[in-house]
């Protein structure tokens, strides 16, 4: 083996070299193996010296090397690597293969030829190249897959890239755009300003869109303009600065918002004519609703504002603080509000100072994370604070205070000692109007009623709509004598006819009043007192009632009776007793009248005339009648199945129930179900029902009599006793009220009873006298020609068990 000697300088260079240096002779044997080669290939120099260099090569280079070298040395064929350099594979001692760049030079020392190889490890380089290639591929794939348009421009505004999303968005293919100024994608209003804006930014001016993002108008190839959100980022490259814009089409978003606005037509109708600016904001502070006042003030069309961030209309100096406050409001949750005064920008950058109140809404599926704003232009009006809490303190339908707003204004009043009248107003026929014409018409009437109410009130008075068809008024009362004239004037004004659906509607109202501080110093209590007085007025058919303690006590008692009666009907806690009726001449039993009794564990014994009247007032009359009918018919069935023969039982039917078309069907169903004859039952109605003369009542009377159920008019003489209406009614009996019977010897009562008997004889109906308590009364009525009677003289109302004993003895 030849030796290969290095000078001292060469030795220092070789040992310091980072790349591996290997010297071979013309037979391919290694003559020199540098320290860097030891590190690269994993061999010690002693292991390699004298060995063929192919030991450092993987296949196919390992097998081909000797023949290649021999051909080069012997024949001088053109070198494939010597003096050129190329990327090859190397093999380490552990047999691992790695990429490297091999540069080979030829050297001669006398007659000897040597070949010097410099090996540079490409492992890290190739990994870096592969990673960079993968990254570029992924970036290109992401750009092309992105739904949004992504456009890059250089610092002169020339488009450098234009992805597939941008092609779909703008209608251009990338060849039409790349190399042109990006202002070709802008509307005329923005295209002319773009280049100067870009140059100003490069010179250090404040960015208006880079790193911020904003909603803009863009232009497609066909010339159509559409809304989009533009986000721009800046990148510094070796070729200079690049600006990358992400364009998100807002057309569909705005279309959805437009549909939502159309769906809220009724809400818009209420708020569109308000002087205040009213808007709603999405969770991104985009406008999802704006009213006409807001559009007019900023001189913008509705479509230009919907979907745009409200920050776009706020002065640049205040946007960040407003955005921070809105974010804090959302985090605070529903029921919170913030108030702030900001500068709003209209067209031509006209500035308007607006006092805004933003409120967070309930987190329902329809309004999650939404904010509602009410703004007042305070450029010329400084008194906008009166409307600052519109959403939380005012009724959206009428514009009046709600109950919370009323309580707040009351607590903040300046003169705590001023006498106030509290008026609770109930428009109780509005519910019927809702049922007949629909709620939209009913709402229009409530709005008109609120307008009439406000027109009557002095400036310092407060009006409130707590809900439904009620109103509350706090009226300053310098002179207590002014209260009644004012209330009567209010009633007269508010009950003036309304024209609705081309019909004249005459509503009715009831008013209850209480006085601060005479009745209470607590407004909530005063409202309850006025409401109690209103209910009392309604019960008595009066338009007005002043509060006093007895009203509240009576109302509380009525409510307790109502609740107890509902419980008693559901749990069968009532009792039916029967009072016998007799033929006066023969003293023979002719039938019974069913009377309902109630003893409650908490209320004690409640008089029938009390709880029956309450039942009728709260729509329990029908349920009470049905309970009595079912109880009586079941008992008659039990007696008849036991072989007993009870006389007919008369049941009183409340006024509203007898005008129910389903009454006869209910009775007939129960009779059929129990297999009872119709003549086992009789019905009693009041004169008021008979006088109604409605088709339904006449149908029920006729159907019952045709089936064999006899009808009596109860308490005859206490109401409208008239021969004219009696002749037209299909009835069998009249019952003379006990007030006439028990005082036959006083005043004109005897003459009146004679007249009643004469009327009954004229129309050929029987007469039953109620409340007979003495033998004298019985004898006198018999002499007068009265056929039947009942009262304590014969028997008190008796339980079913006592009646059963009597029937058993008789049988």
Secondary structure by P-SEA (a helix, b strand, c coil): cbbbbbcaaaaaaaaaccbbbbbbccccccccccaaaaaacccccccccccccccccccccccaaaaaaaaaaacccccccccbbbbbcccccccbbbbbbbbbbbbbcccbbbbbbbbbbaaaaaaaaaaaaaaaaaaaaaaaacccbbbbbccccccccccaaaaaacccccccccccccccccccccccaaaaaaaaaaaccccccccbbbbbbbbccccbbbbbbbbbbbbbccccbbbbbbbbbaaaaaaaaaaaaaaaaaaaaacccccccccccccccccccccaaaaaaaccccccccccccccccccccaaaaaaaaaaaaaacccccccbbbbbbcccbbbbbbbbbbbbcccccccccbbbbbbbccccccccccccccccccccccccccaaaaaaaaaacccccbbbbbbbbbccaaaaaaaaccaaaaaaaaaaaaaaaaaaccccbbbbcccccbbbbbcccccccaaaaaaaaaaaaaacccccccbbbbbbbbbbbcccccccccaaaaaaaaaaaaaaaaaacccbbbbcaaaaaaaaaaaaaaaaaaaaaaaccbbbbbbbbbccccccccbbbbbbbbbbcccccccaaaaaaaaaaacaaaaaaaaaaaaaaaaaaaaaaacccccbbbbbbccccccccaaaaaaaaaaaaaccccccbbbbbcccccccccaaaaaaaaaaaaacbbbbbcccccccccaaaaaaccccbbbccccccccccccaaaaaaaaaaaaaaaabbbbbbcccccaaaaaaaaaacccccccccccccccaaaaaaaaaaac
